[in-house]
């Protein structure tokens, strides 16, 4: 199988983890994998190789122009850049006998050109991974407004769905949205759960209440708002933040300006190191600034895999999962009185955490198992 994606290890973020995990799992079934990806956007200490080859895995990485700007022309250049390499590789694709092509659905223009090349020119079976519902997600985030450019992206979106043999959605909300655009398509929901074994957290009752956030520090997450609105200066609790992103400097500047010593910002750390931090934390923070249709933050499942109760700030399917399974507490984006009140109660009575921990231990693995989801994906994709 050929994988076409902007996101692959050591790139950080949910999409990278999702696709890298799938590649590693597919390799265990002796599949031959050819990955075409990009040089990571964020700084990585390890040396990055443009070309890697192992027993059944080949990886090619290309440098691309990265842009998180709201300027639609800069974003368009970023999308087209990677597509240009795909056209250059057409002679190489002639000699690859892989029958299926897995394509990351965002950036939307890249997936359009990928599908055009492999479906229209080479008649390959297409598996489209839809981790974000672009262009609707861009509209929800305020990246662009309705108009000519948005209408063009909507047509590209429909072309991508229509010409895919299997669509892999990250949430039921996404599946329902896609089904309305292209009825009767083969769509599977593959939650972005870790494929590592479920871990039971260590006892932390004799330590200061520890809240952890690990992930991108962008405006979509808006962790800066929680740093400002949660009353850490007067709470006997500490917030550890691990990650990179556009808000990182704003967060560190806010902490320094207000002399807050119990919000600690760390650099990005490898996943195996982060997992040790999760086991010794008390609460995992997950946040989305705006309601983004179909969005389901992968860190929700990452935290739950380490028996970590959740404070979720936002709405959508993630809030529903937290509430229905009693995996923690969900709040609307402006309900910081409720969040502060909850944290104060937990500080005085740590047993409040036990209900969530028991629910996670009893239900998470049973309902959200990676191998069960992979088996469904494998059957539907005819690996």
N, C-alpha and C positions, 0 to 999 in steps of 0.2 A: 504494500500500500504506500502511496505517496501522500505526504502531509505537507500542505501549503499553509503557513502560518507566520504572522509577525511575532508570535509569542511562543518562546520555547526556552527552557533552562539554558543559561543561568538568568534569563530575564525574570523579574519578579512580577507578582500579580496573579490574580485568579485564573486568567486565560492561560498563562504559561503553565501553572500547576496542573490545570485540567488536561491540557493537551500532552504535556510531558508524562503525566501519570498514565494516560491512555496508551501512549507509545510504549512505555516500559511494560505495561501489562500485556499488550499485543505481542511484544517480543518474547514473552514467556511461552506464548503459543507457537513459537517458531515462525512468526511472520517476518518477511523481509520488509524493512521500513526505509523509505527514502524521505528525509525531512529537508525542506527548503524554507529557511527562516531568515531572521535579521540579526544584526549585532545588537545586543541589549541596549535599551535606552538609558538605564541607570548605571552608575559606576559600579563595576564589579572588580574585586581585588584580583581574582584569578585571571590568568591570561586567556584571551578568547581566540580560539582557532577558527579560521574561515572554513576549513574542511576537516571533517573527522570521519573515520571509517572503522567500524567494528565488524563482528561476525555477520550480523544481519541488519546492521544499522549504518546508514550513511547520512551525514549532516552537512549541509552547505549553508553558510551564513553570509548575508550581504549587508553592507552598510547602507542605511537609508536616511533620508532627511526626516527627522522627527519633529512634529509640531502639535502642541496642545492648545494652540491659539484659537480664539473664536473667529479669526479671519478665515472665511470659507475657502479663499484661494490658497492660503498656506496649507490648510488641511488637505485640499485637493492635490497639491504637489506631493505631500507626504504619502497620500494614497497611491498616486500614479507611479511614484518612484520604484516601489517594490515590483509593481506590475511590469515595468520595463525589463527587469531581470528575467521574468518569466518568459517573455517573448524571445529574449536572447538564448534561453535554454531550450527552445523548441527542438533544435537538432538533437539535443541530449534525450529529450522525452521520446524521440522516435525509437531509441534503443532500449527503453525501459519497458518491461513486460508486465508491470503492475496493472492489475485489472481495476482497482478502485483508488479513488483520490479523496482524501479527507481535506476539506477546505474550511479554514476559520472564517466565519461569516462577517467579521469586522477586522479591518476597514472594508466598507461595503464595495468600493470600487475595485479593490484588490480581488475580492471574492468574485466579482463580476467577470474580470478578465481571466481569472483562474478557471471559472466554469466555462467560459467561452472557449478557452484553449483545450481543456480536457474533455468537455462534453461535445462541443461542436466539431473540433478538429480531430480528436483522437477517440471519441465515442466511449469514454471511460464511464464507469459507474461513479456517481458523485455522492459523497456524504458531506452534508453541510452542517457545521457546528455553529449554532446560533446562541452565543453567550450574552449578546445585547441586541435589542430590537431596533437597530439603526434602520431608517433615520429617526424613528419615533423617540429613541433615547436621547438623541441630540436635541430634539425639540423640547423634551422634558427638562434637559439640563440648560437650555438657553444657548446652546452652541450656535444654532441658526433658527430662523423663523420660517413660517410657511411662505412659499414663493416659488419662483421658477426652479431654483436649485433644489429645494425640498421635493418638488414634484418630480424632478429628474431622478433623485435618489429613491423615491417611492417606486418608480418604474423599474429601476435596477433591482430593488429589493424583490419585487414580484418575479422578475426574470430569474433571479437566483433561486427562489423557492420552486418555481415551475420546472426548472431544469435540474433539480436535485432528486436523486433516487431515494435518499433517506435524509431526514432532517433531525438533528439532535438538539433538543431544547434543554435549557437549564432549569426550567420551572414549568408548572402546569399553566401558569398565567401566560408564559411565552407560547406554549403549545396551543392554547385556545386562540391567541392572537393570530398565529400563523395559519391555523385551521380556517379562520374567517377569510383570509386572503386567498389561500389555495386549498379548498375543501378536498377531502379524500386523499391527501398526501400521507405518506408513511412518516409519522413523527413519533419519536421516542423521547421521554423525559429522562435525562441522565443528570441527577443531582451531583454537584461538585463536592462530593464527600472524599475525605482522604482514603487512600487504599491501604494505609498502615493499620495495624491492629488497634482496637479500642483500648484506651488506657484509663486506669482509675487514678484520680488525683490524690496527692499526699495531704495529710492533715496540716492545715495552716492556722488553726484556731488560736495558737499562742503568738501569732505574729500580727503586725499591723495589716489592716485590710488592704489587699492589693488588687487593683483593677489594671487590666492590660488591654492595650490596643496594638495590633500588629497588622500592617498593611499599607496601602497607598495613602498618602497624606495630600489628597487633592480637594478641590472645591466640591466635588460630588459627595465626598465623605464628610467634609466640614468638621473635622475633629477640633479645629480652633474654637468653634462655637461651644463645645463641651468644656474645653479648658477655661473658657470665660464664664459660662453659666453655671457649671457645677462648682459649688463653694469649697474648693480644695483648700483654700487658705485657712478655713476654720473647721475642716474635717480631719479626723484622725485616720486618713486613708491616703494611699499613694497611687498615682496613675503612671504606669510605665508605657511609653509610646515607642514602638519599633517600626521604622519605615522611612520611605523617601517620598517626595512629592512637592507640588507647588506651594503647599501651605506650611512646609516645615520651617522655613525662616520666620514666617509670621508667628508661628507657635513659640519658637525659641525666643523671639523678640518680646512677645507678650509675657512669657515667664520671667525673663530678665528684668523687664520694666516694672513688673509688679512684685518682684522678689518672692516668687512662689517656689518653695523648695521641695514640694511633694508632687510636682509634675516633672517627670524625668524623661527627656527625649534621647533616644539611642539611635545609632545608625542601623541600617538594615543588617540583619544577621542571618546566616544560613538556617534553613528550616529545621535541621536536626538540633541546633542550638536553641532555636525558638521553642521547640517542643518541650525542652527542659524547663523553660520559663513558664509555660502554660500549666504544667503539672503543679507548680508551686504558687500559682496565682489563685485568687478567690472568685473573681468575676471577669468575664470577657466583654469588652465594649464593641458593639457593632452599630454603625450609624450611616444613614443616607440622608443627605440634606433635603432632596426633593423626592417625591414619589416618582420612581422611574419604572414604567410599566415593564413587567417581566423580570426585573432585577432581583436577584437572590444572592446576596453576598456570600462568597465561598468561605469567608472566615467564620461565619456562623457554624458551619459543619466542622471546620477545623477546631474551633474551641470545644464544641460538643464532643468531639472525638477524644478529648482529654478531660471529660467530666466537668467542664467549666460552665457554671451558670452564666446566663446571658443577660446583659442589659442591652436591649435593642431600641434604637431611636430611629423611628421612621414608620413606614406603613408597608402594605403589600403582602406577598406570600410569606416573607420571612417573619413578619409580625404574627401571622396566622400560625406558623409552625411553632414559634416560641409559646404562644398563648395556649393553643390546643393541646400541646404535649407537656405543658408546665415545665419547660426547659429554662425558665427565667422570667423576665418581665419586659414588656414592650411599652414604649411611650411615644406619643406624637412629638414632632420636632420642637414644639414650643413648651412642652410640659416639664420644664426644669425644676419647678416646685415639687412635682411628684418624684423626680429622680433624686433630688437632694433629700427629700423625706425618706425615701427607701434606703439610701445609703446610710443615713443617720440611724435608722432602725436596725440595719444589719450590723453596724458597728457596735451597738449595745447588745445585740442578740444574734450571734453567729448562727444559731440553730435555724434561722430563717432560710439560710442557704441549703439546708439539708433536704427540703422538699424538692427543690430543683435538682439537686445532685442525685437523689433517689430516682426521680423521673428519667433523668439522663441515663443512669445506669441500667434501668429496667427497659427503656423503650428505644433509645437511640440506635443501637446496633440492630435491633429487630426491624426497625422501619427504614433505616437508611444505610444499607449495606452495599459497599462498592462491588463486591463480587456478584451479587444478585443483579445489579444494574448492568454490569459488564456482560453478563450472560445474555441479558435481554438485547443489549446493543449488538453483541456478536451474532445472535440469531437473526436479527433484523438486517444486519449489514452483510450477512453471508460470508464472514471472514473465512 
